[in-house]
Amino acid sequence: LGAPARLDPKLEGEDAARTVRGMLGLGDEPAVELDERFESEAGLRIFYLVRLPPKLAAFLIWSDELGACVAINRAHPAERQRWSLTHELGHFLRDRELGDVLDEG
């Protein structure tokens, strides 16, 4: 037996997005007010910080005392903040204790 076949990364991402959207009951509707939903339904602690470097979009940290915390760069446009939040949610779902830093690069 060989190594298991891998899906195209784009297809894997679309499949993961459908799964999360289904869990949140979003269907195909626009994904708005995600911060409130992620806090209440996933237990994330979300902070919008004003003093992050411009190239830093968001980061995810984990501690046993606080659980998962996501910091979002408040200086970024609302659409970018929403994208950054969903990106960090993906890391939270994949391996919440690993953490992540998302920069503009």
C-alpha positions in Angstrom: 0.0 0.0 0.0 1.3 3.4 -0.9 0.8 6.8 0.8 -2.8 8.0 1.0 -3.9 10.2 -1.9 -4.0 13.9 -1.0 -6.7 16.3 -2.2 -5.8 19.4 -4.0 -5.1 22.0 -1.2 -7.8 24.4 -2.7 -10.4 21.6 -2.5 -9.4 20.8 1.1 -9.8 24.4 2.0 -13.2 24.6 0.4 -14.3 21.4 2.1 -13.1 22.8 5.5 -14.9 26.1 4.8 -18.2 24.2 4.0 -17.8 22.1 7.2 -17.3 25.2 9.4 -20.1 27.2 7.7 -22.4 24.2 8.3 -21.4 24.0 11.9 -22.2 27.7 12.4 -25.5 27.4 10.4 -24.3 30.0 7.8 -25.1 28.2 4.6 -24.1 30.5 1.7 -25.1 33.7 3.4 -22.5 36.4 4.1 -20.4 35.6 7.2 -20.9 38.7 9.4 -20.6 39.2 13.2 -18.3 36.2 13.3 -16.5 37.5 16.4 -19.6 37.2 18.5 -20.3 33.7 17.1 -16.7 32.4 17.5 -16.7 33.7 21.1 -20.0 32.1 22.1 -19.8 28.9 20.0 -16.1 28.2 19.9 -14.9 29.8 23.1 -12.4 32.1 21.4 -11.4 35.3 23.2 -11.1 37.9 20.5 -9.3 41.2 20.9 -9.0 44.1 18.5 -5.7 45.9 19.1 -4.7 49.3 17.9 -0.9 49.1 18.5 0.0 46.2 16.3 2.6 46.7 13.6 0.9 47.5 10.3 2.2 44.2 8.7 0.8 42.1 11.5 -2.8 41.1 10.6 -3.6 38.8 13.5 -2.2 36.2 15.8 -3.5 33.2 17.8 -2.1 32.2 21.2 -3.2 29.5 23.6 -2.8 29.1 27.4 -4.3 26.7 29.8 -5.6 29.5 31.9 -7.2 31.6 29.1 -7.7 29.1 26.3 -7.5 30.4 22.7 -7.0 34.1 22.2 -7.0 35.9 18.9 -5.7 39.4 18.4 -6.8 41.3 15.3 -5.2 44.5 13.9 -7.9 47.2 14.4 -6.1 49.4 11.9 -6.9 47.0 9.0 -10.1 47.4 7.0 -13.2 45.5 8.3 -13.0 42.9 5.5 -9.4 42.2 6.2 -10.2 41.9 9.9 -12.9 39.3 9.1 -10.6 37.4 6.9 -7.8 37.4 9.5 -10.3 36.1 12.1 -11.5 33.2 10.0 -7.8 32.4 9.1 -7.0 32.2 12.8 -10.1 30.1 13.5 -8.7 27.6 11.0 -5.5 27.3 13.1 -7.6 27.0 16.2 -9.6 24.1 14.8 -6.5 22.4 13.3 -4.1 22.7 16.3 -5.2 25.2 18.9 -2.2 24.8 21.1 0.3 25.5 18.3 -0.6 29.2 17.8 -0.1 31.3 14.6 1.1 34.8 13.5 -0.4 36.1 10.3 1.5 38.9 8.7 0.6 40.9 5.5 3.5 39.2 3.6 
